[in-house]
Amino acid sequence: MDSLLPSLMLGAALFGLGVVGFLVRRNLIVIFLSTEVMFQGVIVTAAAFARYYAHVEGQAYALLLLVIAAVEAGLALGLVMLLYRRRDTLDAEAWSTMRG
């Protein structure tokens, strides 16, 4: 069996890169893409454990996570476009204040 460490490092790097992008950037599209990168890091980690322990159920779980990520991407992109049409900006600061 292959070593588990390189796959776990890749998953951790993807997740860490997503966290940094989510916390540093203010553009809604970049924030959305950063959450997708974090999700892909989790999927890589789940697939790595499934392969290392030779469990088909874990690989099926990783495939299910990919389907969920695709659905979430479509919904989030639609939401971002709706928000853009309302205020003509993708800056997250424009949405941090509440109007009453």
C-alpha positions in Angstrom: 0.0 0.0 0.0 1.0 3.5 -0.6 1.9 5.9 2.1 -1.0 8.0 3.5 1.1 11.0 4.3 1.3 12.7 0.8 -2.4 12.5 0.3 -3.1 13.9 3.7 -0.6 16.7 3.2 -2.3 17.6 -0.1 -5.7 17.6 1.6 -4.4 19.8 4.4 -2.7 22.1 1.9 -5.9 22.5 -0.1 -7.9 23.1 3.1 -5.4 25.6 4.4 -5.3 27.5 1.1 -9.1 27.7 1.1 -9.1 29.0 4.7 -6.6 31.7 3.9 -8.5 32.7 0.8 -11.7 32.8 2.7 -10.3 35.0 5.5 -8.2 37.4 3.4 -10.3 38.2 0.3 -13.4 40.3 0.2 -14.7 39.4 -3.3 -17.8 37.1 -3.1 -16.6 35.0 -6.0 -13.2 34.4 -4.4 -14.8 33.6 -1.1 -17.1 31.1 -2.8 -14.1 29.5 -4.6 -12.2 29.3 -1.4 -14.9 27.3 0.2 -14.9 25.0 -2.7 -11.1 24.5 -2.3 -11.7 23.7 1.4 -14.3 21.2 0.4 -12.0 19.6 -2.2 -9.4 19.2 0.6 -11.8 17.3 2.7 -12.7 15.1 -0.3 -9.0 14.3 -1.0 -8.6 13.4 2.6 -11.7 11.1 2.6 -10.6 9.4 -0.6 -7.0 8.9 0.8 -8.3 7.2 4.0 -10.7 5.1 1.9 -7.8 4.0 -0.4 -5.4 3.4 2.4 -7.8 1.2 4.4 -9.3 -0.4 1.2 -12.9 0.5 2.0 -15.2 0.9 -1.0 -17.7 2.7 1.3 -15.2 5.5 1.8 -14.7 5.9 -1.9 -18.5 6.0 -2.5 -18.6 8.7 0.3 -16.0 10.7 -1.6 -18.0 10.4 -4.8 -21.2 11.6 -2.9 -19.2 14.6 -1.6 -18.2 15.5 -5.2 -21.9 15.4 -6.2 -22.8 17.6 -3.2 -20.0 20.0 -4.1 -21.3 20.3 -7.6 -24.8 21.1 -6.5 -23.6 23.5 -3.9 -21.5 25.3 -6.5 -24.5 25.8 -8.8 -26.6 27.2 -5.9 -23.9 29.4 -4.6 -23.1 30.8 -8.0 -26.8 31.6 -8.5 -26.9 33.3 -5.1 -23.8 35.4 -5.9 -25.3 36.5 -9.2 -28.5 37.5 -7.4 -26.5 39.5 -4.8 -24.6 41.2 -7.6 -27.8 42.3 -9.3 -29.1 43.9 -6.1 -26.1 46.1 -5.3 -23.9 46.0 -8.5 -20.8 44.9 -6.5 -19.2 41.7 -5.4 -17.5 43.2 -2.3 -18.5 41.4 0.8 -18.3 44.6 2.9 -21.3 45.9 1.0 -23.4 43.1 2.5 -22.0 43.3 6.1 -24.2 46.3 7.1 -27.9 45.7 7.6 -30.6 48.1 6.3 -33.8 48.4 8.1 
